[in-house]
Amino acid sequence: MTEAPNSEEQEIAVITLESEDGHSYDCEMLDRFVFEENEYALLLKIAEEGAEEELEEEDQTLVIMRFFHRGNDYVFQTIDSDEEFEKVRAFVEEKVEAERAAMESGQ
């Protein structure tokens, strides 16, 4: 996973996604990575701007999407293949566990 600069002024990347039913929701981009020659983004669904309350823990959904560049824009795609999704999910889980182990060992 990518390492974030150690700065309090770091800008948070917020992506607006639209679901199949036409509902839009905002996600914070937590990480982007390459796996098996494709680029992916790890996103966290966040409360909509102006919402009175933060999302409840059960509504804080992690989303993994494939993305690519088209001109100056990013295009996000759902991962339709169950096999591809399971491989990417396992890769993310391994990276998280490795980072957790490194933090616990003081590295």
C-alpha positions as CSV (number, residue, x, y, z in Angstrom):
1,M,0.0,0.0,0.0
2,T,1.2,3.5,-0.6
3,E,2.8,5.5,2.1
4,A,1.2,8.8,2.9
5,P,3.4,11.8,3.6
6,N,3.7,12.6,7.3
7,S,1.9,16.0,7.1
8,E,-1.2,17.3,8.9
9,E,-2.0,19.4,5.8
10,Q,-2.3,16.3,3.6
11,E,-5.2,16.7,1.3
12,I,-7.9,13.9,1.4
13,A,-8.9,12.6,-2.0
14,V,-12.7,12.3,-2.1
15,I,-14.3,10.4,-5.0
16,T,-18.0,10.6,-5.8
17,L,-19.4,7.3,-7.0
18,E,-22.8,6.5,-8.4
19,S,-24.5,3.2,-7.6
20,E,-26.6,1.2,-10.1
21,D,-29.8,2.6,-8.7
22,G,-28.5,6.2,-9.4
23,H,-27.7,7.1,-5.8
24,S,-24.4,9.1,-5.4
25,Y,-22.1,8.7,-2.4
26,D,-18.7,10.0,-1.5
27,C,-15.7,7.9,-0.7
28,E,-12.3,8.8,0.7
29,M,-9.4,7.2,-1.3
30,L,-7.4,5.3,1.3
31,D,-4.9,3.7,-1.1
32,R,-4.2,2.9,-4.7
33,F,-2.1,0.0,-5.8
34,V,-1.2,-2.2,-8.8
35,F,-2.1,-5.9,-8.7
36,E,-1.6,-8.3,-11.7
37,E,-1.0,-5.3,-14.1
38,N,-4.3,-3.5,-13.1
39,E,-4.6,-0.4,-10.9
40,Y,-7.1,-0.5,-8.0
41,A,-8.3,1.9,-5.4
42,L,-9.3,1.2,-1.8
43,L,-12.1,3.5,-0.9
44,L,-14.0,4.2,2.3
45,K,-17.6,5.4,2.1
46,I,-17.9,8.7,4.1
47,A,-20.8,10.8,5.3
48,E,-22.2,13.2,2.7
49,E,-21.2,16.8,3.0
50,G,-23.6,18.7,5.2
51,A,-24.7,15.5,6.9
52,E,-25.5,16.2,10.6
53,E,-23.9,13.0,11.8
54,E,-20.9,10.8,10.9
55,L,-21.7,7.4,9.4
56,E,-22.4,4.6,11.9
57,E,-19.6,2.0,12.0
58,E,-21.8,-0.5,10.1
59,D,-22.3,2.0,7.3
60,Q,-18.6,2.7,6.9
61,T,-18.1,0.4,3.9
62,L,-14.8,-0.3,2.2
63,V,-14.9,-0.5,-1.5
64,I,-12.3,-1.9,-3.9
65,M,-12.5,-0.7,-7.5
66,R,-10.4,-1.0,-10.6
67,F,-9.5,2.3,-12.2
68,F,-7.6,3.7,-15.2
69,H,-6.7,7.0,-16.6
70,R,-8.6,8.5,-19.5
71,G,-7.0,11.8,-20.4
72,N,-6.7,13.8,-17.2
73,D,-9.5,11.8,-15.5
74,Y,-9.7,8.7,-13.5
75,V,-12.4,6.1,-14.5
76,F,-13.5,3.7,-11.8
77,Q,-15.0,0.3,-12.6
78,T,-16.6,-2.3,-10.4
79,I,-14.9,-5.6,-10.3
80,D,-17.4,-7.9,-12.0
81,S,-15.5,-11.2,-11.8
82,D,-15.8,-12.9,-8.4
83,E,-12.5,-14.6,-9.0
84,E,-10.7,-11.3,-9.7
85,F,-12.4,-9.7,-6.7
86,E,-11.4,-12.5,-4.3
87,K,-7.8,-12.3,-5.5
88,V,-7.7,-8.5,-5.0
89,R,-9.4,-8.8,-1.6
90,A,-6.9,-11.4,-0.4
91,F,-4.0,-9.2,-1.7
92,V,-5.4,-6.2,0.3
93,E,-5.8,-8.3,3.4
94,E,-2.2,-9.6,3.2
95,K,-0.9,-6.0,2.8
96,V,-2.9,-4.8,5.8
97,E,-1.7,-7.7,8.0
98,A,1.9,-7.1,6.9
99,E,1.6,-3.4,7.8
100,R,0.0,-4.2,11.1
101,A,2.7,-6.7,12.0
102,A,5.4,-4.2,11.0
103,M,3.8,-1.5,13.3
104,E,3.5,-3.9,16.2
105,S,7.1,-5.0,15.9
106,G,8.2,-1.3,15.9
107,Q,9.5,-1.1,12.4
